[in-house]
Amino acid sequence: MPNPLSGYLIVAALIFAIGLAGALTRRNAIMVLIGIELMLNAANLNLIAFWRYGPHPELLTGMMFAIFSIAVAAAEAAVGLGLVISIYRHAKTSDVEQMNRMKG
């Protein structure tokens, strides 16, 4: 019987691969942000899995890292969506290939 940790790692790798593919292949800025969020969720799954199956699961260190990572991801999503809305109001598009100007 395989180690239960390997199942979590396989699922996290699949989620990360889906997020990476979504972030690299999509042209819509919102979909790119969703891909980045999927990659952060895969990292959180790894943190929790290694904490749970580690030598000292009673210390809650993995849980604290995951909570900190979720807070950072929420801040990243808020700032990213704010930027996307601002750029959409200015350029009238959410296509990342057409957002090539940095001047206002």
N, CA, C and O atoms as a GROMACS GRO file, in nm:
protein
  416
    1MET      N    1   0.085  -0.119   0.000
    1MET     CA    2   0.000   0.000   0.000
    1MET      C    3   0.089   0.125   0.000
    1MET      O    4   0.180   0.136   0.082
    2PRO      N    5   0.064   0.218  -0.092
    2PRO     CA    6   0.148   0.337  -0.100
    2PRO      C    7   0.125   0.430   0.019
    2PRO      O    8   0.023   0.423   0.087
    3ASN      N    9   0.223   0.514   0.040
    3ASN     CA   10   0.216   0.613   0.146
    3ASN      C   11   0.102   0.712   0.117
    3ASN      O   12   0.090   0.756   0.003
    4PRO      N   13   0.018   0.747   0.216
    4PRO     CA   14  -0.093   0.840   0.188
    4PRO      C   15  -0.044   0.979   0.148
    4PRO      O   16  -0.117   1.056   0.085
    5LEU      N   17   0.079   1.012   0.186
    5LEU     CA   18   0.134   1.142   0.148
    5LEU      C   19   0.149   1.153  -0.004
    5LEU      O   20   0.130   1.261  -0.059
    6SER      N   21   0.181   1.044  -0.070
    6SER     CA   22   0.201   1.050  -0.215
    6SER      C   23   0.072   1.086  -0.289
    6SER      O   24   0.077   1.152  -0.393
    7GLY      N   25  -0.042   1.045  -0.237
    7GLY     CA   26  -0.169   1.082  -0.299
    7GLY      C   27  -0.192   1.232  -0.296
    7GLY      O   28  -0.234   1.292  -0.396
    8TYR      N   29  -0.164   1.293  -0.182
    8TYR     CA   30  -0.178   1.438  -0.171
    8TYR      C   31  -0.080   1.511  -0.263
    8TYR      O   32  -0.114   1.613  -0.323
    9LEU      N   33   0.041   1.458  -0.272
    9LEU     CA   34   0.141   1.522  -0.358
    9LEU      C   35   0.105   1.512  -0.505
    9LEU      O   36   0.130   1.604  -0.582
   10ILE      N   37   0.046   1.400  -0.544
   10ILE     CA   38   0.003   1.384  -0.683
   10ILE      C   39  -0.110   1.481  -0.716
   10ILE      O   40  -0.109   1.545  -0.821
   11VAL      N   41  -0.208   1.493  -0.624
   11VAL     CA   42  -0.318   1.587  -0.646
   11VAL      C   43  -0.266   1.730  -0.652
   11VAL      O   44  -0.309   1.809  -0.736
   12ALA      N   45  -0.173   1.764  -0.562
   12ALA     CA   46  -0.116   1.899  -0.563
   12ALA      C   47  -0.039   1.926  -0.692
   12ALA      O   48  -0.045   2.037  -0.746
   13ALA      N   49   0.033   1.826  -0.741
   13ALA     CA   50   0.106   1.844  -0.867
   13ALA      C   51   0.010   1.864  -0.984
   13ALA      O   52   0.037   1.946  -1.072
   14LEU      N   53  -0.101   1.792  -0.986
   14LEU     CA   54  -0.200   1.810  -1.092
   14LEU      C   55  -0.263   1.949  -1.085
   14LEU      O   56  -0.281   2.014  -1.188
   15ILE      N   57  -0.298   1.993  -0.965
   15ILE     CA   58  -0.357   2.126  -0.950
   15ILE      C   59  -0.257   2.234  -0.993
   15ILE      O   60  -0.294   2.330  -1.060
   16PHE      N   61  -0.131   2.216  -0.954
   16PHE     CA   62  -0.028   2.313  -0.993
   16PHE      C   63  -0.010   2.315  -1.144
   16PHE      O   64   0.005   2.422  -1.203
   17ALA      N   65  -0.010   2.198  -1.208
   17ALA     CA   66   0.006   2.192  -1.353
   17ALA      C   67  -0.111   2.258  -1.424
   17ALA      O   68  -0.091   2.327  -1.524
   18ILE      N   69  -0.232   2.238  -1.375
   18ILE     CA   70  -0.350   2.303  -1.434
   18ILE      C   71  -0.340   2.454  -1.419
   18ILE      O   72  -0.369   2.529  -1.513
   19GLY      N   73  -0.298   2.500  -1.301
   19GLY     CA   74  -0.282   2.644  -1.278
   19GLY      C   75  -0.173   2.703  -1.365
   19GLY      O   76  -0.190   2.813  -1.418
   20LEU      N   77  -0.062   2.633  -1.379
   20LEU     CA   78   0.048   2.682  -1.463
   20LEU      C   79   0.006   2.690  -1.609
   20LEU      O   80   0.035   2.788  -1.677
   21ALA      N   81  -0.063   2.587  -1.655
   21ALA     CA   82  -0.111   2.589  -1.794
   21ALA      C   83  -0.211   2.702  -1.815
   21ALA      O   84  -0.209   2.769  -1.918
   22GLY      N   85  -0.298   2.725  -1.717
   22GLY     CA   86  -0.395   2.833  -1.728
   22GLY      C   87  -0.329   2.970  -1.726
   22GLY      O   88  -0.372   3.060  -1.799
   23ALA      N   89  -0.226   2.987  -1.645
   23ALA     CA   90  -0.159   3.116  -1.637
   23ALA      C   91  -0.076   3.145  -1.761
   23ALA      O   92  -0.061   3.261  -1.800
   24LEU      N   93  -0.022   3.042  -1.823
   24LEU     CA   94   0.064   3.064  -1.939
   24LEU      C   95  -0.010   3.070  -2.072
   24LEU      O   96   0.037   3.133  -2.166
   25THR      N   97  -0.126   3.006  -2.081
   25THR     CA   98  -0.194   2.997  -2.211
   25THR      C   99  -0.312   3.092  -2.226
   25THR      O  100  -0.355   3.118  -2.339
   26ARG      N  101  -0.364   3.144  -2.119
   26ARG     CA  102  -0.482   3.231  -2.130
   26ARG      C  103  -0.443   3.372  -2.167
   26ARG      O  104  -0.334   3.419  -2.133
   27ARG      N  105  -0.532   3.438  -2.236
   27ARG     CA  106  -0.508   3.577  -2.275
   27ARG      C  107  -0.586   3.673  -2.188
   27ARG      O  108  -0.552   3.791  -2.182
   28ASN      N  109  -0.688   3.626  -2.119
   28ASN     CA  110  -0.769   3.709  -2.032
   28ASN      C  111  -0.697   3.725  -1.898
   28ASN      O  112  -0.652   3.626  -1.840
   29ALA      N  113  -0.687   3.847  -1.848
   29ALA     CA  114  -0.614   3.874  -1.725
   29ALA      C  115  -0.679   3.808  -1.604
   29ALA      O  116  -0.609   3.765  -1.513
   30ILE      N  117  -0.810   3.798  -1.602
   30ILE     CA  118  -0.879   3.732  -1.491
   30ILE      C  119  -0.844   3.583  -1.487
   30ILE      O  120  -0.823   3.528  -1.380
   31MET      N  121  -0.839   3.520  -1.602
   31MET     CA  122  -0.805   3.378  -1.608
   31MET      C  123  -0.658   3.354  -1.566
   31MET      O  124  -0.627   3.250  -1.508
   32VAL      N  125  -0.571   3.448  -1.596
   32VAL     CA  126  -0.432   3.437  -1.552
   32VAL      C  127  -0.426   3.442  -1.400
   32VAL      O  128  -0.353   3.366  -1.337
   33LEU      N  129  -0.503   3.533  -1.339
   33LEU     CA  130  -0.508   3.542  -1.193
   33LEU      C  131  -0.565   3.416  -1.131
   33LEU      O  132  -0.520   3.373  -1.024
   34ILE      N  133  -0.664   3.356  -1.195
   34ILE     CA  134  -0.720   3.230  -1.144
   34ILE      C  135  -0.616   3.119  -1.151
   34ILE      O  136  -0.609   3.036  -1.060
   35GLY      N  137  -0.537   3.115  -1.256
   35GLY     CA  138  -0.430   3.017  -1.266
   35GLY      C  139  -0.326   3.034  -1.156
   35GLY      O  140  -0.278   2.935  -1.100
   36ILE      N  141  -0.293   3.158  -1.125
   36ILE     CA  142  -0.198   3.184  -1.017
   36ILE      C  143  -0.257   3.141  -0.883
   36ILE      O  144  -0.185   3.086  -0.799
   37GLU      N  145  -0.384   3.164  -0.862
   37GLU     CA  146  -0.449   3.120  -0.739
   37GLU      C  147  -0.450   2.967  -0.727
   37GLU      O  148  -0.432   2.913  -0.618
   38LEU      N  149  -0.470   2.898  -0.839
   38LEU     CA  150  -0.463   2.752  -0.835
   38LEU      C  151  -0.323   2.704  -0.795
   38LEU      O  152  -0.310   2.608  -0.720
   39MET      N  153  -0.220   2.770  -0.844
   39MET     CA  154  -0.084   2.732  -0.808
   39MET      C  155  -0.059   2.756  -0.659
   39MET      O  156   0.007   2.675  -0.594
   40LEU      N  157  -0.111   2.865  -0.604
   40LEU     CA  158  -0.096   2.891  -0.462
   40LEU      C  159  -0.173   2.789  -0.378
   40LEU      O  160  -0.127   2.749  -0.271
   41ASN      N  161  -0.289   2.746  -0.426
   41ASN     CA  162  -0.365   2.643  -0.354
   41ASN      C  163  -0.292   2.509  -0.355
   41ASN      O  164  -0.298   2.435  -0.257
   42ALA      N  165  -0.224   2.478  -0.464
   42ALA     CA  166  -0.145   2.354  -0.468
   42ALA      C  167  -0.030   2.361  -0.368
   42ALA      O  168   0.001   2.262  -0.302
   43ALA      N  169   0.032   2.478  -0.356
   43ALA     CA  170   0.138   2.494  -0.257
   43ALA      C  171   0.082   2.480  -0.115
   43ALA      O  172   0.148   2.420  -0.029
   44ASN      N  173  -0.036   2.533  -0.090
   44ASN     CA  174  -0.100   2.517   0.041
   44ASN      C  175  -0.130   2.371   0.071
   44ASN      O  176  -0.112   2.326   0.184
   45LEU      N  177  -0.175   2.298  -0.029
   45LEU     CA  178  -0.201   2.155  -0.010
   45LEU      C  179  -0.073   2.081   0.026
   45LEU      O  180  -0.075   1.992   0.111
   46ASN      N  181   0.038   2.116  -0.038
   46ASN     CA  182   0.166   2.056  -0.002
   46ASN      C  183   0.206   2.090   0.141
   46ASN      O  184   0.252   2.003   0.214
   47LEU      N  185   0.188   2.215   0.181
   47LEU     CA  186   0.221   2.254   0.318
   47LEU      C  187   0.142   2.174   0.420
   47LEU      O  188   0.198   2.125   0.518
   48ILE      N  189   0.014   2.160   0.397
   48ILE     CA  190  -0.071   2.086   0.492
   48ILE      C  191  -0.037   1.937   0.492
   48ILE      O  192  -0.034   1.874   0.598
   49ALA      N  193  -0.012   1.880   0.374
   49ALA     CA  194   0.021   1.737   0.367
   49ALA      C  195   0.153   1.706   0.437
   49ALA      O  196   0.162   1.609   0.512
   50PHE      N  197   0.255   1.787   0.412
   50PHE     CA  198   0.384   1.763   0.478
   50PHE      C  199   0.374   1.786   0.629
   50PHE      O  200   0.441   1.718   0.706
   51TRP      N  201   0.291   1.882   0.671
   51TRP     CA  202   0.272   1.903   0.814
   51TRP      C  203   0.202   1.783   0.877
   51TRP      O  204   0.244   1.735   0.983
   52ARG      N  205   0.098   1.733   0.812
   52ARG     CA  206   0.018   1.624   0.868
   52ARG      C  207   0.098   1.494   0.877
   52ARG      O  208   0.087   1.422   0.977
   53TYR      N  209   0.177   1.464   0.777
   53TYR     CA  210   0.252   1.339   0.775
   53TYR      C  211   0.398   1.359   0.817
   53TYR      O  212   0.481   1.271   0.794
   54GLY      N  213   0.430   1.472   0.875
   54GLY     CA  214   0.564   1.499   0.923
   54GLY      C  215   0.590   1.437   1.059
   54GLY      O  216   0.504   1.368   1.114
   55PRO      N  217   0.707   1.461   1.114
   55PRO     CA  218   0.742   1.398   1.242
   55PRO      C  219   0.666   1.454   1.362
   55PRO      O  220   0.644   1.382   1.459
   56HIS      N  221   0.627   1.582   1.357
   56HIS     CA  222   0.558   1.644   1.472
   56HIS      C  223   0.433   1.718   1.427
   56HIS      O  224   0.436   1.841   1.418
   57PRO      N  225   0.322   1.647   1.399
   57PRO     CA  226   0.202   1.717   1.353
   57PRO      C  227   0.132   1.796   1.464
   57PRO      O  228   0.042   1.875   1.435
   58GLU      N  229   0.171   1.776   1.588
   58GLU     CA  230   0.106   1.848   1.697
   58GLU      C  231   0.157   1.993   1.710
   58GLU      O  232   0.100   2.070   1.786
   59LEU      N  233   0.262   2.030   1.638
   59LEU     CA  234   0.319   2.164   1.651
   59LEU      C  235   0.244   2.270   1.570
   59LEU      O  236   0.260   2.388   1.598
   60LEU      N  237   0.165   2.233   1.474
   60LEU     CA  238   0.083   2.323   1.391
   60LEU      C  239   0.164   2.422   1.307
   60LEU      O  240   0.113   2.527   1.270
   61THR      N  241   0.288   2.389   1.278
   61THR     CA  242   0.369   2.481   1.197
   61THR      C  243   0.321   2.486   1.052
   61THR      O  244   0.314   2.594   0.993
   62GLY      N  245   0.288   2.374   0.996
   62GLY     CA  246   0.238   2.371   0.857
   62GLY      C  247   0.107   2.445   0.842
   62GLY      O  248   0.084   2.512   0.742
   63MET      N  249   0.022   2.434   0.944
   63MET     CA  250  -0.106   2.505   0.941
   63MET      C  251  -0.083   2.657   0.945
   63MET      O  252  -0.153   2.732   0.876
   64MET      N  253   0.012   2.700   1.023
   64MET     CA  254   0.041   2.844   1.031
   64MET      C  255   0.096   2.896   0.899
   64MET      O  256   0.060   3.006   0.856
   65PHE      N  257   0.185   2.820   0.836
   65PHE     CA  258   0.237   2.861   0.705
   65PHE      C  259   0.124   2.868   0.602
   65PHE      O  260   0.120   2.959   0.520
   66ALA      N  261   0.033   2.771   0.605
   66ALA     CA  262  -0.077   2.770   0.510
   66ALA      C  263  -0.170   2.889   0.531
   66ALA      O  264  -0.216   2.950   0.434
   67ILE      N  265  -0.199   2.923   0.656
   67ILE     CA  266  -0.285   3.038   0.685
   67ILE      C  267  -0.217   3.167   0.638
   67ILE      O  268  -0.283   3.254   0.581
   68PHE      N  269  -0.087   3.179   0.661
   68PHE     CA  270  -0.014   3.296   0.613
   68PHE      C  271  -0.017   3.302   0.460
   68PHE      O  272  -0.034   3.410   0.403
   69SER      N  273  -0.002   3.189   0.395
   69SER     CA  274  -0.005   3.185   0.249
   69SER      C  275  -0.144   3.222   0.195
   69SER      O  276  -0.153   3.289   0.092
   70ILE      N  277  -0.248   3.181   0.262
   70ILE     CA  278  -0.384   3.217   0.221
   70ILE      C  279  -0.406   3.367   0.234
   70ILE      O  280  -0.471   3.428   0.149
   71ALA      N  281  -0.352   3.427   0.341
   71ALA     CA  282  -0.364   3.572   0.359
   71ALA      C  283  -0.290   3.647   0.250
   71ALA      O  284  -0.340   3.746   0.197
   72VAL      N  285  -0.171   3.600   0.214
   72VAL     CA  286  -0.094   3.663   0.107
   72VAL      C  287  -0.168   3.647  -0.027
   72VAL      O  288  -0.170   3.740  -0.107
   73ALA      N  289  -0.227   3.530  -0.050
   73ALA     CA  290  -0.300   3.507  -0.175
   73ALA      C  291  -0.424   3.597  -0.183
   73ALA      O  292  -0.458   3.645  -0.291
   74ALA      N  293  -0.490   3.621  -0.071
   74ALA     CA  294  -0.606   3.710  -0.072
   74ALA      C  295  -0.564   3.853  -0.104
   74ALA      O  296  -0.632   3.922  -0.180
   75ALA      N  297  -0.453   3.896  -0.047
   75ALA     CA  298  -0.403   4.031  -0.077
   75ALA      C  299  -0.362   4.042  -0.223
   75ALA      O  300  -0.387   4.143  -0.289
   76GLU      N  301  -0.299   3.937  -0.274
   76GLU     CA  302  -0.257   3.935  -0.414
   76GLU      C  303  -0.378   3.941  -0.507
   76GLU      O  304  -0.376   4.010  -0.609
   77ALA      N  305  -0.483   3.868  -0.473
   77ALA     CA  306  -0.604   3.869  -0.556
   77ALA      C  307  -0.670   4.006  -0.554
   77ALA      O  308  -0.718   4.053  -0.658
   78ALA      N  309  -0.674   4.070  -0.438
   78ALA     CA  310  -0.737   4.202  -0.430
   78ALA      C  311  -0.659   4.305  -0.511
   78ALA      O  312  -0.718   4.384  -0.584
   79VAL      N  313  -0.528   4.305  -0.498
   79VAL     CA  314  -0.445   4.400  -0.574
   79VAL      C  315  -0.452   4.369  -0.723
   79VAL      O  316  -0.463   4.460  -0.805
   80GLY      N  317  -0.445   4.241  -0.759
   80GLY     CA  318  -0.451   4.202  -0.899
   80GLY      C  319  -0.582   4.240  -0.964
   80GLY      O  320  -0.584   4.292  -1.076
   81LEU      N  321  -0.693   4.215  -0.896
   81LEU     CA  322  -0.823   4.252  -0.952
   81LEU      C  323  -0.838   4.403  -0.962
   81LEU      O  324  -0.898   4.454  -1.057
   82GLY      N  325  -0.784   4.475  -0.864
   82GLY     CA  326  -0.787   4.622  -0.872
   82GLY      C  327  -0.710   4.672  -0.993
   82GLY      O  328  -0.756   4.764  -1.062
   83LEU      N  329  -0.594   4.614  -1.019
   83LEU     CA  330  -0.516   4.652  -1.137
   83LEU      C  331  -0.588   4.618  -1.266
   83LEU      O  332  -0.588   4.697  -1.361
   84VAL      N  333  -0.649   4.501  -1.271
   84VAL     CA  334  -0.721   4.460  -1.392
   84VAL      C  335  -0.838   4.554  -1.418
   84VAL      O  336  -0.861   4.592  -1.533
   85ILE      N  337  -0.911   4.591  -1.315
   85ILE     CA  338  -1.024   4.683  -1.333
   85ILE      C  339  -0.975   4.819  -1.380
   85ILE      O  340  -1.036   4.880  -1.468
   86SER      N  341  -0.866   4.867  -1.321
   86SER     CA  342  -0.811   4.996  -1.362
   86SER      C  343  -0.763   4.993  -1.507
   86SER      O  344  -0.789   5.087  -1.582
   87ILE      N  345  -0.696   4.888  -1.545
   87ILE     CA  346  -0.648   4.877  -1.684
   87ILE      C  347  -0.765   4.863  -1.780
   87ILE      O  348  -0.762   4.918  -1.890
   88TYR      N  349  -0.869   4.789  -1.740
   88TYR     CA  350  -0.986   4.772  -1.826
   88TYR      C  351  -1.056   4.906  -1.849
   88TYR      O  352  -1.102   4.934  -1.959
   89ARG      N  353  -1.064   4.987  -1.745
   89ARG     CA  354  -1.128   5.118  -1.761
   89ARG      C  355  -1.049   5.208  -1.855
   89ARG      O  356  -1.106   5.289  -1.928
   90HIS      N  357  -0.917   5.192  -1.853
   90HIS     CA  358  -0.833   5.277  -1.938
   90HIS      C  359  -0.823   5.223  -2.081
   90HIS      O  360  -0.837   5.298  -2.177
   91ALA      N  361  -0.798   5.092  -2.095
   91ALA     CA  362  -0.771   5.035  -2.227
   91ALA      C  363  -0.892   4.969  -2.290
   91ALA      O  364  -0.888   4.934  -2.408
   92LYS      N  365  -1.001   4.951  -2.215
   92LYS     CA  366  -1.123   4.887  -2.264
   92LYS      C  367  -1.100   4.743  -2.312
   92LYS      O  368  -1.169   4.696  -2.402
   93THR      N  369  -1.003   4.674  -2.251
   93THR     CA  370  -0.978   4.534  -2.283
   93THR      C  371  -0.915   4.466  -2.161
   93THR      O  372  -0.849   4.530  -2.080
   94SER      N  373  -0.937   4.336  -2.152
   94SER     CA  374  -0.870   4.258  -2.047
   94SER      C  375  -0.773   4.157  -2.109
   94SER      O  376  -0.728   4.064  -2.041
   95ASP      N  377  -0.742   4.174  -2.235
   95ASP     CA  378  -0.647   4.088  -2.304
   95ASP      C  379  -0.506   4.130  -2.264
   95ASP      O  380  -0.468   4.245  -2.281
   96VAL      N  381  -0.428   4.035  -2.211
   96VAL     CA  382  -0.295   4.069  -2.161
   96VAL      C  383  -0.199   4.103  -2.273
   96VAL      O  384  -0.101   4.174  -2.250
   97GLU      N  385  -0.223   4.055  -2.394
   97GLU     CA  386  -0.134   4.088  -2.506
   97GLU      C  387  -0.156   4.230  -2.556
   97GLU      O  388  -0.066   4.288  -2.617
   98GLN      N  389  -0.272   4.286  -2.535
   98GLN     CA  390  -0.299   4.422  -2.578
   98GLN      C  391  -0.263   4.526  -2.471
   98GLN      O  392  -0.262   4.645  -2.499
   99MET      N  393  -0.233   4.480  -2.351
   99MET     CA  394  -0.193   4.571  -2.243
   99MET      C  395  -0.041   4.584  -2.245
   99MET      O  396   0.027   4.529  -2.158
  100ASN      N  397   0.011   4.655  -2.340
  100ASN     CA  398   0.155   4.666  -2.354
  100ASN      C  399   0.208   4.806  -2.328
  100ASN      O  400   0.328   4.830  -2.342
  101ARG      N  401   0.121   4.898  -2.292
  101ARG     CA  402   0.166   5.034  -2.265
  101ARG      C  403   0.169   5.059  -2.116
  101ARG      O  404   0.080   5.014  -2.043
  102MET      N  405   0.271   5.130  -2.069
  102MET     CA  406   0.283   5.160  -1.928
  102MET      C  407   0.256   5.307  -1.898
  102MET      O  408   0.262   5.349  -1.783
  103LYS      N  409   0.226   5.384  -2.000
  103LYS     CA  410   0.201   5.525  -1.975
  103LYS      C  411   0.051   5.550  -1.968
  103LYS      O  412  -0.028   5.474  -2.025
  104GLY      N  413   0.012   5.655  -1.900
  104GLY     CA  414  -0.129   5.685  -1.879
  104GLY      C  415  -0.178   5.783  -1.971
  104GLY      O  416  -0.296   5.818  -1.966
   0.00000   0.00000   0.00000
